[in-house]
Amino acid sequence: MSAVPESPPSADAHPLVDISGLGKHYGSGTERHLALTGVDLTIHRGDFVSLIGPSGCGKTTLLRILADLESITEGSVSVGGLSPREARMARLYGYVFQAPTLLDWRSALANVMLPLQVMGRPKAEARKTALERLEQVGLTEAARRYPWQLSGGQQQRVSIARALALDPELLFMDEPFGALDEITRERMNQDLHDLWLRTHKTAVFVTHSIAEAVFLSTRIVVMSANPGGITRVLDVDLPRERNFETRSLPRFFELVNEVHEGLRDAYAV
Amino acid sequence: MSTAAGAGTAMPLKRLIGIWPVAAVGLAMLLLWPLIAFLVNLPAAREALAQGGCTGLYACASTLNSPILPAPLQFLDGAAQMLNPLWGRSSLLFNALYTGWETLLGLLLALFVSFFTGTLLAFSRPFERATLPWIVASQNVPIIALAPVLVVLLGRFGVQGLLPKALISGYIAFFALTVGVARGLASLDPLRLDLMRSYCASPWFVYWHVRLPVALPLIMTNLKVAAAGALVGAIVAELSTVTFSGLGAMLLARYYAGDIIGLWVVMAASGLLGIALYALLSLLERVVTPWSPRH
């Protein structure tokens, strides 16, 4: 853990995600609804970026655009130096949805094997990889269980393991812990943080929870609604390695307050 | 975790308790049977007593040649006669299995065809527009009118024996199954589609690994519903054609012979066959959808 550098070297040379002048609207004419406008953001390798803001600020839309699940109407986006579509084709990211979105007819293990099967990996190899991923999220003993036999937190762990199956550079997460209770959520936050430190992934994380954003992130993007856009970007200057004590640091509270203020400004706009 | 383990051990006990109300009603009906039989046969029994063929009103009511409702012993005696020999052209068991086999074959044919039509309906709007009204309309032709026509028509092409009746049986099941397949394939959680899109999975992969498993429980439910109709179709097909095997043929023969006890026995056998089919398909459902939580 201590070997992890304070900030990744040559980070600024090639941002992993580069968004400039991004705009997105639905419909046309009088029905036209502006979801996002004038979004500029760069994300570097090893970053953990949280998108936070009121409902309708377009944070999920922004994430879906990066994942090429949604098209853009203006501006440009590059993911790993590619267009979002090419990045999707290259399986550069793993996506964790708001709901676990597991396939009920597959065991936890078979769910994690799904992306490997899409890639046509041999079954034995896929099995081995999937077991490793389940171990990474601490679910080895639940490998054979079906989704309905797992708790909400366990289901989301399987979903994270599945997103990691192809070992992508990027991890996109859309409020993955939104449906969990506070205690489970804190535990998931810690485990996700450890996982992120260990695997050196770059994460983009949509959330409604300020504490969650501060605890997990290296940077926090505060967004406002109507039209959706970025109002403030905060660097989280907490130690890179976070643990239970992190939540009681004075700096933690300061940052929570800063995000709070940012959100107040977002509402005022 | 605890719920999963708990469900495993608690289930048989729960199921045993669940059986009691049903068993109680069944037992009550069995106990009421002799009483009801006695009451409905009373007028005929009085006549028989007057003629002196039997002693005692109850004994007369339970030994009538053509009772309105046979007494339990008469019924069992009739069933025993029809099961002797156990296996043969005239045996109840043989004919029940014959009809059951027709029905299963019909269901299989219907399932096979409805996979194509259901898939086309789910994925092709023009196909749906052009054919759905016809598929619906075809279900409004009474099977009893259609069956003889189909049998004659197929006979002209040399299709005889079991197959025409299986076709008629399948014809009835076809609609419910097609609707099940089409609706099952079309009902997909948008998030799951997004998930598969994020993997750039091919449409074929999505069909085989996501859409079909989503559709399976619905298809199995519709298959169980369709089975009852398919059994009716098979028996009607046997009734409305010149045939010497199957429960329909037996019904017709008993009817012409004026054998009322025999009619009751065949009717009961038809009911048992229907239940057996349902049980068989429920078992199949367990096998093909093992992931469903058991209730």
Interface residues (C-beta under 8 A of the other chain):
Chain A: R64 A67 L69 R88 M89 R91 Y93 G94 Y95 F97 Q98 A99 T101 L103 D104 W105 R106 L114 P115 Q117 V118 M119 R145 Y146 W148 Q149 S151
Chain B: M1 T3 A4 D189 L191 R192 D194 L195 M196 R197 S198 Y199 C200 A201 F205 H209 V210 P213 L216 T289 W291 S292 P293
